[in-house]
Amino acid sequence: MQKRKAQIELLAPARDAETAIQAILHGADAVYIGPQSHGARAAVGNSTADIGRVVTFAHQFGAKVYATVNTLVYDHEIPHVEKLIANLYDVGVDALIVQDMGILRMNIPPIALHASTQCDLRTPEKAKFLESLGFSQLVMARELSLTEISNIHHAVPHTPLEAFVHGALCVSYSGRCQVSQCLKGRSANRGECAQVCRLPFDLMDNHGTVLMRNKHLLSLKDYNASNHLEQMLEAGVSSLKIEGRLKDVTYVKNVVAYYRKAIDSIIAKHPDKYVRASYGTSYFSFEPNLVKSFNRSFTTYFLENRNPVSSTKMASIQTPKSMGEPIGKVVFSKGKTLKISTTAAISNGDGISYFNSQGEYIGFRVNRVEGTNLILKSPITIKPGTPLYRTHDKTFNDNLSGNTAERTILINAHLWWAHGSLRLKLTDERGNCIVSSLECSQPEPAKESQDRRQIQTLAKLGNTIYQLSEAIVPGDKFIPLSLLAQLKRNAIAALDRAQRITYRRPLRKAENEHAVCFATSLTYADNVANHLAEQLYRAHGVQSIQPAIEIEKPMENVTVMHTRYCLRRELGACKKDKGARQLPDPLILRTAGQLLEVHCDCQKCEMQIRIK
């Protein structure tokens, strides 16, 4: 028996409908987008009508649309969320990405559910529990290694696993960060993260002695797993997810196109193992390049090693801003002239950044280019040898601002005359097949071959998503081209209808009422925020449940950040490394007068941060 091929999904972010459509044009197999509320990015909500417009566009290509209803829900909000989900189902959304287990007890349509990364999926036991609840797809924690991913896959071999491959990293395990709520009154689990981790901190000992000053010690680099996609697929990942629902459309175009090409290359290499999760071919008018878009420089995080060595740097402690593209070094600066050593083509309007002698990250705009000399608007003094980074490539971004991709579906055509009508059969790569006909008297024999003219007419599909692959035509018969054009329009309309009619959404899977939860007691970090979530957990064996911190703040020993990232390891002071730098214990972080105490669990190789 032939082994079934794994469907590989490239999942892209969308802050709005236009970005979602561009993501699909540039090769996404699915997009995730936030509705008006409860979408984990409070700043980028979208109307149900706009999401419905994305659904209509996506389903032409067999691409899916996932709505992110992945914040905690308070009891008084349950009726609103039920109505929201019903509306999303009505406009054709394929699945919801959810965090709050209370949604599984709501009165909602049978829409498929995906477990959000905020569910903090790190173990096979939790994966099996989430699968038993009826989740159709599981989003794993960003911190997992290939080995851990493989272990989870073997525990739930029939449930698709989703993993991030690119974009910004949360320093805490997703769903287990309460620092924004505790310090700013803005819950990350409610879509209002204040990004405390991106702030500058002073590092101190317990006596107040400053060891490091004004560094972004918790600000991680951006994730980039583009060189490890094949290993991730081998480990069991089937949905490759790009982070970035706050990113602009040029970022999404570039990054999606890059990963589309990379994934297509792997599928072409292993046609017996993998198949794409949607249909069509995307054509780009630019060469995608990841360093051209916003990035804090890149890390593979823990993907290659659960316990990386101290030399593996994961944080961008000098700045949380984009590092862009390294382009060379300063030769000299004088007044408004900056001479640089570079092989990059610099353009008027490019944005360039550098670190000054005080470690500050400074940016400037190029006013004019004269060879390797940059003419600036204002005088500048930069030390020779200083590295430069291009954070805005004007030429590249100008190109991305226009129409940069098209996506087409291949069709085959068969034209013939029979029993008083001219008939056109169209079949497409999605599996659709239609026959359209027009009454027509028997065509006269042609004086010369009509093959070319007839095929050219059938191939004129510029206002559609289709591209003619092959055609069989009666070239020995004379058929008026106006009649053939009308028949083609009718056939294309019928093909569109066939796709709409035959498209099938996945439905919600049944919950196993006998499933046992991964734990018998839950803490505030497990984010139980309403009575329905409590009901679900108790039905599956949980005996003790502490409310979410948004509902009831514990009095003491509150861990506000739980991370696999370790500050000691990042600073070369891991206690397990012989000859490592010596740092006192405990370490204290200070920002804006607020003190946070760092606790390193060396046995688990994890870190917890508490309010001091």
Number of C-alpha atoms within 10 A of each C-alpha: 3 5 7 10 13 17 15 21 25 25 29 29 26 26 23 23 20 13 24 30 19 21 29 29 26 28 30 32 28 27 26 27 27 30 26 14 22 22 24 26 24 17 15 18 18 19 15 21 14 14 25 20 17 25 24 17 18 23 23 21 26 21 24 27 27 24 25 23 28 28 26 30 26 18 13 9 12 17 11 12 20 15 14 19 23 16 17 23 21 13 17 21 26 22 28 27 26 26 26 25 25 23 23 17 13 15 14 16 16 14 21 21 27 27 28 26 23 26 25 22 24 21 17 19 17 18 25 20 18 24 25 20 23 19 26 23 22 25 25 25 22 23 27 21 21 22 15 18 27 20 17 24 20 13 17 21 13 11 18 22 25 25 23 23 24 24 22 19 21 21 23 23 22 23 24 21 24 27 27 20 20 16 14 14 14 18 22 24 28 20 19 18 21 17 14 16 20 20 18 22 25 21 22 22 16 13 8 13 11 14 13 12 14 16 20 21 25 25 26 26 28 24 24 21 22 16 11 14 18 17 14 23 21 13 20 23 27 23 25 25 24 25 20 17 22 13 16 16 21 21 19 26 27 26 22 28 26 18 28 20 14 15 22 17 12 16 17 12 11 13 11 13 15 20 19 18 19 23 21 24 18 18 15 18 12 13 9 20 14 20 19 20 25 20 22 24 21 22 21 22 26 18 23 15 14 16 15 14 14 19 10 14 19 26 27 23 21 16 23 23 16 20 26 23 24 19 18 17 18 18 17 17 18 11 12 15 20 22 19 22 16 15 9 12 11 23 17 17 17 20 19 22 21 22 17 14 10 6 12 11 15 10 14 17 19 18 16 17 19 12 10 16 18 21 19 19 14 12 12 13 13 17 13 14 13 16 18 22 19 25 26 21 20 16 14 19 16 10 13 19 11 10 10 17 19 17 18 18 19 17 22 17 22 16 23 15 20 12 10 13 16 21 22 23 20 22 16 21 13 18 10 15 17 16 17 20 20 16 13 15 13 15 16 10 14 13 9 10 14 17 16 11 14 22 18 13 14 24 18 14 15 8 6 13 16 18 20 19 12 12 18 15 19 18 19 15 19 18 22 10 14 10 13 19 15 12 20 25 15 16 21 19 13 17 22 15 14 15 19 14 9 11 13 12 15 14 14 17 16 13 14 13 11 11 16 19 21 19 14 14 15 18 14 21 20 19 27 27 23 22 14 21 22 20 14 19 23 17 15 19 16 18 13 14 17 19 21 21 21 20 14 11 14 14 6 9 10 19 22 22 24 22 21 21 25 24 22 19 24 19 17 19 19 22 15 13 12 8 10 15 13 12 16 11 13 12 21 26 27 19 15 9 9 11 17 22 19 22 19 23 12 12 7 9 17 16 20 20 23 20 19 14
